Amino acid sequence: MTSWYYVEGKDRVGPVDEQELSNLLESGTLDSESYIWTKGFDNWKKFFEVEELSHLLSSESDEEELPPTQMNWESISKNEKIFLIKVGIDRGSEEVEYGPYSLSELSQAFNEKRINEKTLLFVPGRMDEWIFLADMPIYESVFNTLPPVIDEINRRKNNRKPFVARMFFHDEQFLFEGVCRDISIGGLQILVPQFPGKVGDEVSMNVHPDNSDYSFTAKGEIVRLLEGGQGFSLRFLDLSSEAKKSIESYVTRS
């Protein structure tokens, strides 16, 4: 009998059998996007990617798709460091990503004119796309001023879908979600809050951007930690031809 492991929150759980997986799907603990693993897999896979378990998802296929989880803005602590920002479009220069920051730090940066209403904002795992600072529902309470209107021309200039990578690190204990930047077939940088790794560690990851055409799995070595615990730079190890093709297609598209 095949034994399976799954990810719940940031923890690995298991082993469980196929019937238990079915029960977990019915209870809502797991869904088609949940990560599972069994002996013989090179890496963790999303449930829908495992053909031998596709029959367990058949009952879900006819159900109405639920809306994505919404950001609960009112519950955010002022000191909770969860916000990534992207500057560049707000000042007509090259786009650069920073973070994570808290609401208090964003307010200070705004007062110091280091960010503005056109600065882009994103929270991995809680938001589906980058938004303008001006579109924050709590803009007035955070910045003590009314949000300005962003015209459609500026909105169309912005590619608002982030390249998000869900990563299960090599120790197989915790799941981290990050935003990739500066990706190439040589490596990439990943903005990921509270990352526990160090230079020289090997990392395994599943990369699932919004467009599944560019999904791939990869391994790499951490070559540099970013300042302020923002994330790390990684050099790919033994990148497969399929992964190279996905990355090259994504870079060309971007």
C-alpha positions in Angstrom: 0.0 0.0 0.0 1.4 3.4 -1.0 2.0 5.8 1.8 1.5 9.5 1.2 2.7 12.7 2.9 1.0 16.1 2.6 1.6 19.7 3.6 -0.7 21.4 6.1 0.2 25.0 6.9 4.0 24.8 6.9 4.2 21.2 8.3 4.7 17.9 6.7 2.1 15.4 7.7 2.0 11.6 7.2 2.2 8.9 6.2 -1.5 8.4 5.3 -3.1 6.0 2.8 -5.3 6.9 -0.2 -8.5 6.6 1.7 -7.3 9.2 4.2 -6.3 11.5 1.4 -9.9 11.2 0.1 -11.3 12.0 3.5 -9.0 15.0 3.7 -10.3 16.3 0.4 -13.9 15.9 1.5 -13.2 17.8 4.7 -11.5 20.6 2.9 -8.2 20.0 4.6 -6.6 19.3 1.2 -7.6 20.5 -2.3 -6.2 20.1 -5.9 -3.5 22.7 -5.1 -2.2 21.0 -2.0 1.3 19.5 -2.0 1.8 15.8 -1.6 4.7 13.4 -1.8 5.4 9.6 -1.8 8.5 7.5 -2.2 9.8 7.8 -5.8 9.0 11.4 -6.3 11.9 13.7 -7.0 10.0 16.6 -5.4 6.7 17.6 -3.9 3.8 17.8 -6.4 0.5 19.5 -6.4 -2.4 17.0 -5.9 -3.8 17.6 -9.4 -0.4 16.7 -10.9 -0.4 13.2 -9.6 -2.2 11.1 -12.2 -2.7 8.0 -10.0 -4.8 10.1 -7.6 -6.8 12.0 -10.3 -9.9 9.9 -9.5 -10.0 11.4 -6.0 -10.4 14.8 -7.6 -13.1 13.8 -10.1 -15.9 14.7 -7.7 -14.4 18.2 -7.3 -14.3 19.0 -11.0 -18.0 19.6 -11.3 -18.2 21.8 -8.3 -18.4 25.6 -8.7 -14.9 27.2 -8.3 -14.6 29.1 -5.0 -13.3 32.6 -5.0 -9.7 33.1 -4.0 -8.9 33.8 -0.3 -9.2 37.5 0.3 -6.8 39.7 2.2 -8.2 40.5 5.7 -6.8 44.0 5.9 -8.4 44.9 9.2 -6.7 42.1 11.1 -3.2 43.1 10.1 -0.9 44.2 13.0 1.0 47.4 12.3 4.2 45.6 13.1 3.6 42.4 11.0 6.3 42.2 8.3 4.4 40.7 5.4 4.4 43.3 2.6 6.7 43.2 -0.4 7.0 46.4 -2.5 8.0 47.1 -6.1 9.4 50.5 -7.0 10.1 51.7 -10.5 6.7 52.3 -12.1 6.1 54.9 -9.4 9.2 56.9 -10.6 9.7 55.9 -14.2 12.7 53.8 -13.6 13.7 50.1 -13.5 11.5 47.9 -11.3 13.1 46.7 -8.1 11.5 44.6 -5.3 12.1 45.0 -1.6 10.7 43.6 1.7 9.1 42.3 3.8 7.9 45.4 5.6 5.2 46.2 8.2 2.5 48.8 7.9 4.4 51.0 10.3 7.5 50.8 8.1 5.4 51.6 5.0 3.9 54.6 6.7 7.4 55.9 7.6 8.7 55.3 4.0 5.6 57.2 2.7 6.2 60.1 4.9 9.9 60.2 3.9 8.7 60.1 0.2 10.6 56.9 -0.5 7.3 55.3 -1.7 4.1 56.8 -3.1 0.7 55.9 -4.3 2.0 54.2 -7.4 4.3 51.9 -5.5 3.3 48.3 -5.9 2.4 46.1 -3.0 2.1 42.3 -2.6 1.7 39.7 0.2 2.8 36.1 -0.7 0.1 33.6 0.1 -2.6 36.2 0.8 -2.9 38.2 -2.5 -3.2 37.1 -6.1 -1.6 40.1 -7.7 0.4 43.3 -7.1 -1.7 46.3 -6.3 -1.0 50.0 -6.2 -0.5 51.5 -2.7 -3.5 53.7 -3.6 -5.7 50.6 -3.9 -5.1 49.5 -0.3 -8.5 49.5 1.5 -6.8 50.9 4.6 -4.8 53.5 2.8 -6.4 56.5 4.7 -5.8 55.0 8.1 -2.2 54.0 7.3 -1.1 57.1 5.5 -3.5 59.7 7.1 -4.6 61.0 3.7 -7.2 60.2 1.1 -6.0 57.8 -1.7 -5.4 59.5 -5.0 -6.9 58.1 -8.3 -4.6 56.1 -10.5 -5.6 56.6 -14.2 -6.0 53.7 -16.6 -2.9 54.5 -18.6 -0.7 53.9 -15.5 -2.6 50.8 -14.7 -2.1 49.3 -18.1 1.6 49.9 -17.9 1.9 47.6 -15.0 2.2 43.8 -15.3 0.4 43.1 -12.0 0.7 39.3 -11.9 3.8 38.3 -9.7 6.0 35.3 -10.5 5.3 33.3 -7.4 7.3 30.2 -6.5 6.0 27.8 -3.8 9.1 26.1 -2.4 9.5 23.1 -0.2 13.0 23.3 1.3 15.5 20.5 1.5 14.9 19.6 5.1 11.3 18.7 4.2 9.9 20.3 7.3 8.5 23.7 6.3 6.8 25.2 3.3 7.8 28.7 2.2 6.2 30.9 -0.5 8.2 33.6 -2.2 8.3 36.0 -5.1 11.0 35.4 -7.7 13.0 38.1 -9.4 15.9 38.4 -11.8 15.3 34.8 -13.0 17.5 33.2 -15.7 18.7 29.7 -16.5 21.6 30.4 -14.2 19.7 31.2 -11.1 17.3 33.6 -9.4 16.6 35.7 -6.4 13.7 34.9 -4.1 12.0 37.4 -1.7 10.8 35.2 1.1 10.1 36.3 4.7 11.7 34.5 7.6 13.8 32.2 5.5 16.0 30.0 7.8 18.7 28.8 5.3 22.3 29.8 4.9 24.9 30.1 2.2 25.8 26.7 0.8 22.4 25.0 1.6 20.7 23.2 -1.3 17.1 24.1 -1.9 14.4 22.1 -3.8 11.4 24.0 -5.2 8.3 23.7 -7.2 7.8 26.9 -9.2 4.1 27.6 -10.1 3.6 31.0 -11.7 0.1 32.3 -12.5 0.5 30.8 -16.0 1.1 27.0 -15.6 2.9 26.9 -18.9 6.0 28.1 -17.1 5.8 25.7 -14.1 8.9 23.7 -13.3 10.8 22.0 -10.5 14.4 22.7 -9.7 17.2 22.4 -7.2 19.9 25.0 -6.4 22.5 26.2 -4.0 22.1 29.3 -2.0 25.0 31.7 -2.9 24.0 34.8 -1.1 21.5 35.9 1.6 19.8 39.2 0.9 20.1 42.1 3.4 17.6 42.3 6.2 16.4 38.7 5.9 14.5 39.5 2.7 15.4 36.2 1.0 18.3 34.8 -1.0 20.1 34.4 -4.3 20.3 30.9 -5.7 22.4 29.1 -8.4 20.5 26.3 -10.2 22.0 22.8 -10.0 21.6 20.3 -12.9 18.6 22.3 -14.3 16.5 20.0 -16.6 15.9 20.8 -20.2 12.1 21.2 -19.4 12.9 23.7 -16.7 15.3 25.6 -19.0 12.6 25.8 -21.6 10.1 27.1 -19.1 12.5 29.8 -17.8 13.6 30.9 -21.3 9.9 31.1 -22.4 9.0 33.2 -19.3 12.0 35.6 -19.7 11.2 36.0 -23.4 7.5 36.7 -22.7 8.4 39.2 -20.0 
